[in-house]
Amino acid sequence: MNRAVQPELAFTKGQGAYIWDADGNRYIDYHAAFAPHLLGHNDPYVTDAVIAVLRKGASLYGSGTTELEGHLAELICQHVPAAESVQFLNSGSEATCQALRLARAVTGRDHIIVMQGGYNGWHNDVSCNLMTPLEIIGPRISPGEYPYISISAGVPREHQQLVHPINFNDLQSVEYVCQNHSIAALITEPVLQNVGIIEPEAGYLEGLRELADRYGFILIFDEVKTGFRHGIGGYATIAGVRPDLVVYGKAIANGYPLAVLGGRKELMDWFVHSEPSKRVLLAGTYNAHPVPTAAAIATIERLLMNGGEVYCHVKLLGQKMQEGLERILGGLSLKAVVARQSSAFCLYFMDHCPKDWHDLAACHDFGRDQQLRLALIGRGVYFFPTATKQCSISFAHTEDDIDFTLEQIQNLLKETVE
Ligand SMILES: Cc1ncc(COP(=O)(O)O)c(C=O)c1O
């Protein structure tokens, strides 16, 4: 269970940048519940929209569509170039699962490519090769692929044969796998954000697009973490690379359970294909539930307000955090770097920003990272207590929050380095 970490805390309240535990301790929260809280906990604009929709008598109908669903679909299609058509689901895992099924239906192929060090959800296709110890995975291979190393018991061995984990930032390995298997899809986070922040190298995402076109596989960007947190059009817009299918979740509804699968209309139309044997099943009792749908509409409205003030604020605070950390590190004899994408950052104890999982696993001081996180919790700053997990700044954070956090980090690092 990925929430079962030490110290075992029971939380009772979240407001803005803060969370409180059952003993009444307050923490500045950088975990943000694995990143959804871009506006902060219980953002008043989103909360009001949710209360209003409930008071209006909106319910779950399980038939047809709703005005709210149509409005959210229009908002997304208007602002996200990669989304010509969308479907709503409850979680990122459901959306990546559907994306892969759709890709298999359209291509008539079964094999998929995933990234070593990437995370795309809990289902059989993708619950593998995340933070795989080097003793298990062995040395970096390129061009080539890794065996499926499950992060869950219960994945059928036959199914594992269909999944090909390769290095992030490694186009040669994509080609290698495509030459040896009939690939339906490649799914990747455009920035690996489940092992900190690993940026795509210049030309990498463009290269994926080119190889998808050459080998005929569906390129799926999993923007569950990057989408909406880094910009309304997702990271695809920032990078200027268009995937065939794209998945959003987390920040799109600021903490409410909603995910989006979108993409090229001709592909998405397979969910309503006129030939039953080609139709892809998309089902879910709670899909497009009015509460998360209203929350997503309000979140996007808030993100669009006042010339994008939310993005400006979180970016400035991200910059302040990075500069502050770099100033602290400059005064210490410690190998460490800060990787950051806008409001998301990670402090790595190594001398360069990693380019893939093997680089990170071989060079990062996991013990020091873990120790710092645990000590910070004792001082009122909540970084998720697992080494390499990214930190997320919200619109509710203030400069004072960043200053307090930097002071705690400086004191703790000084104590352990000097
Ligand atoms: C990039 C990415 N994809 C998919 C998922 C799965 O989303 P969910 O936890 O909503 O099922 C996550 C969750 O952390 C994620 O970070």
The ligand as a Tripos MOL2 file, in Angstrom:
@<TRIPOS>MOLECULE
LIG
   16    16     1     0     0
SMALL
NO_CHARGES

@<TRIPOS>ATOM
      1 C1          2.3420    9.5410  -14.1030 C.3       1 LIG1
      2 C2          1.2520    8.7770  -13.4310 C.ar      1 LIG1
      3 N1          0.4190    8.0340  -14.1570 N.ar      1 LIG1
      4 C3         -0.5970    7.3590  -13.6150 C.ar      1 LIG1
      5 C4         -0.7960    7.3640  -12.2560 C.ar      1 LIG1
      6 C5         -1.9440    6.6000  -11.6690 C.3       1 LIG1
      7 O1         -2.9330    7.5080  -11.2720 O.3       1 LIG1
      8 P1         -3.9700    7.1080  -10.1100 P.3       1 LIG1
      9 O2         -3.1840    6.9810   -8.8500 O.co2     1 LIG1
     10 O3         -4.9430    8.2480  -10.1020 O.co2     1 LIG1
     11 O4         -4.5920    5.8300  -10.5260 O.co2     1 LIG1
     12 C6          0.0600    8.1240  -11.4430 C.ar      1 LIG1
     13 C7         -0.1220    8.1580   -9.9720 C.2       1 LIG1
     14 O5          0.7420    8.5370   -9.2210 O.2       1 LIG1
     15 C8          1.1120    8.8460  -12.0410 C.ar      1 LIG1
     16 O6          1.9660    9.5720  -11.3240 O.3       1 LIG1
@<TRIPOS>BOND
     1     1     2 1
     2     2     3 ar
     3     2    15 ar
     4     3     4 ar
     5     4     5 ar
     6     5     6 1
     7     5    12 ar
     8     6     7 1
     9     7     8 1
    10     8     9 2
    11     8    10 1
    12     8    11 1
    13    12    13 1
    14    12    15 ar
    15    13    14 2
    16    15    16 1
@<TRIPOS>SUBSTRUCTURE
     1 LIG1         1 GROUP 0 **** ****
